[in-house]
Amino acid sequence: MIEATLCFVLRDRGDGRPDDAAGAPNATDEVLLIEKRRGLGEGWYNGPGGKLEGDETPRECAVRETREEVGLELDPAALEKAGELTFLLDGAVHTRCHVYRTGTFAGEPRPSDEARPEWVPIDEVPYDQMWEDDRLWLPGVLEGRTVAGEFRFAGGRPLDEAEFVDHELEWDASFRAVESD
Ligand SMILES: CNc1ncnc2c1ncn2[C@@H]1O[C@H](COP(=O)(O)OP(=O)(O)OP(=O)(O)O)[C@@H](O)[C@H]1O
């Protein structure tokens, strides 16, 4: 089983409209996506992220992967846990993915061997060029919600060539109990 992370960095495009009282981003906000240049999901858009290394926590992994892939420095304490996604392939858990969201970062995104970064308005996210499950959970995550999801794929490896079969989602899940993440 692979344990991995995804991190969605949001910025305000500056129309002066405040986010709502709950802190949910408004429709003019932009999210930093990457076009993945190699490995699983090559050619597709996603957030920065990747597999946990050594004994790091998911939160530390999200900060490291974002630094390695696009050169942004994140404040680990300002990462909000937004999702826990389980991807099953042919009935077995393939990947557990911790999803984070943050509006706090330092630096300018720059491309790397692994990723080409791009700020994208949240109402223009290219769901047709992403993992098929993303359209089910990412819009809510970009609106400030939390989600727990299970996604079933079938047809053998690699996962990015398997068929997306079905899913279950639980919205507004609470991750406080596991916030050591
Ligand atoms: C099945 N539906 C899915 N929907 C959305 N995102 C998915 C995903 N399945 C995997 N992911 C994410 O894709 C990244 C893999 O990245 P990553 O570990 O870099 O893979 P890659 O094989 O390139 O590894 P190395 O770069 O060699 O470590 C990692 O963030 C992981 O959470």
The ligand as an SDF file (V2000), in Angstrom:
LIG
                    3D

 32 34  0  0  0  0  0  0  0  0999 V2000
   -6.4600    7.0560   -8.5830 C   0  0  0  0  0  0  0  0  0  0  0  0
   -6.8090    8.4130   -8.5360 N   0  0  0  0  0  0  0  0  0  0  0  0
   -6.0000    9.4190   -8.1640 C   0  0  0  0  0  0  0  0  0  0  0  0
   -6.5660   10.6390   -8.1600 N   0  0  0  0  0  0  0  0  0  0  0  0
   -5.8340   11.7000   -7.8210 C   0  0  0  0  0  0  0  0  0  0  0  0
   -4.5460   11.6650   -7.4660 N   0  0  0  0  0  0  0  0  0  0  0  0
   -3.9590   10.4620   -7.4570 C   0  0  0  0  0  0  0  0  0  0  0  0
   -4.6410    9.2930   -7.7960 C   0  0  0  0  0  0  0  0  0  0  0  0
   -3.7600    8.2720   -7.6810 N   0  0  0  0  0  0  0  0  0  0  0  0
   -2.5880    8.7740   -7.2960 C   0  0  0  0  0  0  0  0  0  0  0  0
   -2.7030   10.0920   -7.1520 N   0  0  0  0  0  0  0  0  0  0  0  0
   -1.6550   11.0090   -6.7480 C   0  0  0  0  0  0  0  0  0  0  0  0
   -0.6780   10.9950   -7.7230 O   0  0  0  0  0  0  0  0  0  0  0  0
    0.5550   11.2350   -7.1330 C   0  0  0  0  0  0  0  0  0  0  0  0
    1.4940   10.1150   -7.5120 C   0  0  0  0  0  0  0  0  0  0  0  0
    2.6770   10.7650   -7.4810 O   0  0  0  0  0  0  0  0  0  0  0  0
    4.1030   10.1890   -7.2210 P   0  0  0  0  0  0  0  0  0  0  0  0
    4.2120    9.5340   -5.9210 O   0  0  0  0  0  0  0  0  0  0  0  0
    5.0010   11.3120   -7.5540 O   0  0  0  0  0  0  0  0  0  0  0  0
    4.1440    9.0290   -8.2750 O   0  0  0  0  0  0  0  0  0  0  0  0
    5.3280    8.6090   -9.1410 P   0  0  0  0  0  0  0  0  0  0  0  0
    5.0100    7.2550   -9.6330 O   0  0  0  0  0  0  0  0  0  0  0  0
    5.5830    9.6440  -10.1660 O   0  0  0  0  0  0  0  0  0  0  0  0
    6.4480    8.5220   -8.0450 O   0  0  0  0  0  0  0  0  0  0  0  0
    7.9290    9.0690   -7.8430 P   0  0  0  0  0  0  0  0  0  0  0  0
    8.0050   10.4560   -8.3980 O   0  0  0  0  0  0  0  0  0  0  0  0
    8.7780    8.0680   -8.5400 O   0  0  0  0  0  0  0  0  0  0  0  0
    8.0610    9.0380   -6.3440 O   0  0  0  0  0  0  0  0  0  0  0  0
    0.3620   11.2650   -5.6500 C   0  0  0  0  0  0  0  0  0  0  0  0
    0.3240   12.6100   -5.2390 O   0  0  0  0  0  0  0  0  0  0  0  0
   -0.9590   10.6070   -5.4900 C   0  0  0  0  0  0  0  0  0  0  0  0
   -1.6250   11.0640   -4.3610 O   0  0  0  0  0  0  0  0  0  0  0  0
  1  2  1  0
  2  3  1  0
  3  4  1  0
  3  8  2  0
  4  5  2  0
  5  6  1  0
  6  7  2  0
  7  8  1  0
  7 11  1  0
  8  9  1  0
  9 10  2  0
 10 11  1  0
 11 12  1  0
 12 13  1  0
 12 31  1  0
 13 14  1  0
 14 15  1  0
 14 29  1  0
 15 16  1  0
 16 17  1  0
 17 18  2  0
 17 19  1  0
 17 20  1  0
 20 21  1  0
 21 22  2  0
 21 23  1  0
 21 24  1  0
 24 25  1  0
 25 26  2  0
 25 27  1  0
 25 28  1  0
 29 30  1  0
 29 31  1  0
 31 32  1  0
M  END
$$$$
